[in-house]
Amino acid sequence: MKKTFTFLFLLSAFSYFVSCEHDPATSTDTLLELTLDQRSPTGSYTGYIMPESDDYANLPNQDPKNPVTAAKVELGRMLFFETGIGLEPKYAVSKTAYSCSSCHIPERGFTAGRFQGIADGALGFGNFGDGRYLNRHYTGDEVDAQGARPLPTINTTYVTNALWAGTFGSFGVNEGTQSVWNQDTLIAINYDGLMGLEANNNRALIVHRQVINKAVTDSLGYTAMFDVAFPEIPENERYTRKIAAFAIAAYFRTILTNEAPFQHWLKGQRSAMTEPQKRGAILFFGKAGCSNCHNSPSLNSQPHAFFALGVKNLYQSGHQVFRTGPNDARNFGRGGFTHRPEDMHKFKVPQLYNLKEADFYFHGASKRSLREVVEYFNDGIPENPDVPQSQISSLFHPLGLTNAEMDDLTDFLENALYDPNLKRYAPSQVMSGNCFPNNDMPSRLDMGCN
């Protein structure tokens, strides 16, 4: 009650400051700070500050079985971009031609450059991945294609359960879901008692047709890096997909957008954001209600929450897609994993940084700009007739924002949450010497990689 009174008092004071020609920048900063204090789970705007990427002790949600170290991070960084481990393609023509980063490109916010990510079975790179196309040796059912828009691998230290449905990870929202872990041999990885990143990465190396064993690490030159990163793991268990997954998870936890203007503002650089961006932030954490769901430092949900917003699935988006359709369990979100009726069509609340250049939005890639996303939320009208109204979140309703307010909110999302230097997380080369993120000839030509 006291907080509410203080907020209303200062809101009135803000109106007074503006009307009496006081410095509008100071007034906007004051109101934004107060708004953040009201919304922050910690009770202070400083709760939205991300740690430095090398501040390993303060990276949240670490797996006790896999504490982050510099050696693990460096190994994981190399393996993530390494095309040399792409050794189990459907056809030999694609051997060593793809990597984890084929669908998670730094310049695209560590997501795919096209609406649907494709690793094995595709060719070309185009402009940061937007020119990837089907290899003529493959049919659409044979490619390694993702059934939903790939989530970015940034700010994942705030992720406890991986993927849109929160499928992977033994703890968090998956406690009590053991009855469905046997539905798939890959989901049974949850029995290993791992956090979401470790469990999902283990699965991903299998699904994406990549190989880690002693012969591979020897041939590519990674054996010594495994030895330094995981000396406590017995040698007969060390050079495996599971341990590679641990290294990549450690690396993921360090990919933080801590150089975005909003982060600089939170750290005291009040000039880091423009006035429209500050007004947009006030709307985000206030009138627009975005922070009712997006409430962590990465602006995902903490703890993970799942909502039905009635957006289209990937196969309904009008694009040519592969290996997905009406019966794909991934199109049912959380319900496709738990099989609970109340979970159907509900998807995870994602993080919101570096979406400026993502080009495709929502799990079904049905929107092409952040302005379209803002308009969709402002209208509050579901677009997918296959999602029952009874499943639509009560938080999804018309917001009543004006065009000017939508402009400010979009500016905040596009620019204040944009870290311009994610390439700092990519290596300059990988141990194989191959081109990356792709190593097929059309990609190499597109990238100018010899």
N, C-alpha and C positions, 0 to 999 in steps of 0.2 A: 504494500500500500504506500509506504514511504517513497519507494522508487518511482511509483506511478505519479505521485504528487510532484516529486522533483522534476520528472520528465515534463509534465504539463506546465510547470512553472518556467522551466528553461525554454520550452517551446514558445511560450508567450514572450519570454525575454528575447528570443530569436526574432520574432515578428517585430518587436520594438526596435531592436538593433537595426533591422533592415529599413524600417520606416523612418528612422531618425538619422539616416545617412552615416551610420557607423561603418567601419571597414567590413564589406560583405564577405571577404575571404575569411577573416577571423570569425565572423558569425557562423558561416557555413561549417568551418572546421569544428567549432564548439558544438554545434548541433549534431554533426556526424559523430563526434567522439561520444557524446551523450547517448545517441541512438545505438551505437555499438556497445556501449556499457550495458544498455538495457537488454540487448539481444545475445551478448556473448555468454556461452555456457559457464565461463569463468567469472562473470560479473565485471570484466574489464575489457576494453577494446584491445588491449595487448594480448588477449587470448587468441586473437586471429593471426598473430605473428608466427611465421614459420621459422624453424631453426636454420642455421647454416648447413649446407650439404655435408660438410665434414665434421659436424658436431654430432658424432655418432651416438653419444650417450643420451642425447635428447631427441632422437628419432623415435616417435611413438610406435606402438603395436609391433615391436620386434618379437620374433619367435624365440623363446628361451633356448631352443635347440640350435639357433642360428644367429647369435649376436653379430651385429654389423662390425666389420673391421675393414681397414684400408685395403688389405690384400684380397679379401673377398670381393670388395667393390670393383677393384681393377680387373679381376678375373671375370666377374659378371659382365662388366662393360665390354670386354673383348668378345666374350661368347655371344652376347646379344646381337652383335653386328657381324659375327663370323659366318660367312657362307660355306666355309670348309666343313661344317658339321651337317650340312644338308645332304646326307648320304643315303637316305631311303626314299627317294622320290618314286612316284608311280612309274615313271619311265626314265631310263638312264640319261636321256637327253637333258634332264633337269638336275642332274647330280651336281652338287656344290654351286647351285645357281641362285639360292635364296637364303634368307636368314630370318631370325625373329623380327628384325627391324624392317623387313619387307612390308609389313603392315603397321609399323610404328616408326614413322619418319620424324626426326627431330624438328625439321622445318614445318611440319604439319601438326605440331603439338604432340608428337609421338603417337599419332594415329595414322590411319591409312590415307594415301593421297587420292583414292577413289572411293566411291560410296560403299563398296564391298571389298574387304581385304582379301587378297589372294597371294599365297606364297608359292608352293609347288604347283606347277601347271600354268604359270603365266609368264609373259615376257614383257620387257620394256619398262621404262621408268617415267618418261615424259618430264613434266615439271613437278619434281618432288612427289612422284608416284601417281600422278593423275593419268599417265599414259599407259598404265599396265593393262594388258589384254590377254585373252585366252591363247595358249600355245596350241597350234593346230594338231599336235600329236595327242591332245587330251580332249575328252568329252567334258561337258559341264559337270557331270557327276563324278569325275575323276580328280578334279582339282582340289587343292586344300583351300577351300573358301570358307569364310566366316559367315554364319547365319544371321548375324546382327552387326551393326556398325561397331568396329573395334573400339573399345574403351581406350583412352590414352594411358600410357604407362608413365604418367607424371603424377607426383604427389601421392603415390600409392602407399607411402608410409601411413597414410590415414585410412587405408583399406584393411579391413579385417577378414572379409569374405569376398572372394574374387568373382568376376563376371557380372553381367546384368542381373542374373538371378541369384547372385550370392552363393553359387553352387559349391565353391571350393573353400576349404578351411574347416577344421574340426570343432572350432569354438564359435563364440559370438552368436550370430543369428542361427547358426547351424546346430547348436546344442538342442537336442531333442528331435533331430531329424534322422537319426541313425536308421530308421526303418526303411529309408529310401536309398541308402548308400550302396546297397547291393544291386540297384537297378542297372548299373553299368560298371564294368571293370575299372574304368577310369575314375568314376566317382568314388569307388571303394578306396581310393587314395586317402580319403578323409579318415579312414581308420588308423592312419599313421600318426594321428595326433599332431597335426601341423597347422600353422597359421595359413591364411588364404593365399598369400603370395607363394609360399613354398609349395603348397599342395598344387596350386594351379600351374606353376612353372614346370613341375614334374610332369603333369598331364600334357602341357603344351609341347614339350620336347618330343613326346610320343606322337601326339596328334599331328604335329607339323613335320614329322618324318625326319627328325634330326637324331644324330647318334653321338653318344659319349661313351667311350671305353678307353682302356689303356693304350691300345694300338692307335686310336685316333688322337689322343692327347700327345702321344709320343711323336706321331707323324707331323702334327701341326705345331708342336713346340709348347704345348700348354701343361705338360706334366709337372714341371718345376713350379708353375703358378698354383696348381692344385696342391702341391706339397706345402708351399708357404701358407696358403689360405686355410688349409684343413689338416694340419699336422696331427690333430687328435683323432681323425677318422682312420681306421685301419686301412692299409693299402688295398686290400681286396674289396673294399667298399668305396674307396675314395674317387675313382675315375668312372663315375656313373652319372646317369641322367639326374638322379636325386641330388647328388652333391653339386652338379652344375646348376640345378634349379635353386639350390641354396645361394650360390654365388650371384645368380641373376636377381634373386629376391633382395639380397643385400644392396646390389647396385640400384634396383628400383627405388629403394627407400631413400636414396640420396638425390634422385631427380626431382628437385623442388623448384618451383617458380618463385623463388625468394628475391628475384630482382624485378618483379613487376611493380609498377607505380603504386598500387595500393599497399604493397608490402613496405615500400619506402615511406609512404605516408604513415603507416602504422608505427614505423620506427622513428618518427619525428620529423621527416622531411615534408612539411605541409605543402610545399610547392610542387611535389611530385605528381599530384593530380590537378587537373583543370577544374574550374568551377562547375561546368556541366557534369563532369565525372563525379565530383563530390555530391552534387544534387542527385545523380543517379544512384550513388551508394546509399544516400539517405532513403531513397525510394525502395531500394533493394532490401534494406534492413527495416524498413518502416511500412509505408502505405501499400507497396506491392506485395508484401508478405513473402518474398522469396526465401528469406532466412528461416521461415517456419520449417523448411525442409533442408535448405543448404546452410548448415550452421557450424561447420568445422573450419579450421584454418584453410583447408583446401576448398571449402564451400561444397563438400559432399555432405552426407548426413552422418551424424555420430550420435548414437549407434546407427548402423545401417538400417535404412527404412526403404520400403518398396511401395510404389503408388501406381495406379492406373490413370493415365492421362488421355487415353483414347487416341493415341497417335497410330499411324499406319505402321505395319511391319515392312521389312525390307522387300519382300516379294510383292507388296502392294504399292511400292513407291514409283512404279513406272520404269525402273531401270531393268536391264537384263541381269538377272542374278543366277547364281549357281548353288546347288545343294541346299536349297531351302524352299519351303512352300507352306501351304495351310496346315499341314500336319506336323511341322517341325516343332518339337517341344520348346525350342528356344523362343518361339513366337508367343508363348504363354508366360514368359517371364518367370517370376518366382514360382508360380503354379506349375510350370513345366518341370520344375525340380521337386517340389514338395508334393504335388498332386492334390493339394488341398484346394477345394473350390474357392475359398476366400482369398487365395493367393493368385488366382488366374488373372493374367494380363497386367500384373504389377511388376514394375521394373525398378531397379536400384536408382536412388538419387545420386547422380554422378558429380564429380568435381567440376569446377567451372573455369579454371584458368586456361589460358592459351587456346581458346576456341575461335579466336579471330580468323585464323587461316584454315580451320577444319573443313569448311565448305559444305559439310553435311551434318545434320543435327538430329537428335533423338536416335533411339536404337534402330529405327527403320529408315534413317537417312531421308526423312520426308520433308525436311526444311533445308533451305539452301543458304540462309543467312541468320545471324543472331537477331536481326530486326524481325524476321518472320517468326522466330521463336517467341520474342517478346509479344508480338501481336497475337500469337496463338494463345498465350497465357492470358493476355488482356481480354480477348474475346470469350475465353472459357467455354468453347464449344468443341466437343470431341469430334475428330474427323474419321474415326474408324468405326463403321457400322457393326463390325463383328465383336466389339467390346460392349458388353451389356452396361447400361446406365447404372445399374446397381453396383458395378465394380468401380466406377469412376470416383476418384478421391473427392471428398467434400471440400478439400482445399483448392480444387480446380473449379473456379467460377469466375465470372467477369470481374475485372479489377477496377474498371472505371478510370484508367489512366488517359490523360490527354495525349495528343500527338507530341507535344513538347516534352511531356514526362517520359514517353516512350523513347524519344530521342536521347534524353539524358541517361535513362536506364541502359539503353543499348551502348552508349558511349562508355559507360562504366564497365559493362561486360566485355566489350571489344578491346578497349584500350587500357583501362586501369588494371585489368586482370591479365595483361599481356606481358610476359617476360620475353624480351627480344633476343635472348642469347641462349637458346636451348642447345645449340651446337656445342656448347662447352662440355656437354655430357657425352659426346661421341668421341671415339678414338680417331687419331689421324690415320691409323692403319691397323689391320688385324694380323695375327701371327701367320696365317696362311699366305699372306700377300695378295689375296683375292680382292677384287672390287666388292664394295658393299654399299647399300644394303642388298643389292642384287648383283649377280655375277654372270647373267646370260648376256649374249652378245648385243642384242638391241638395247638392254639397259646400260651396258658399258658405253655404247655409242652415245646414248642420251646423256649420260653423266660425264662423258669425256674422260673415262677411266681406261687406262691401258693395261 
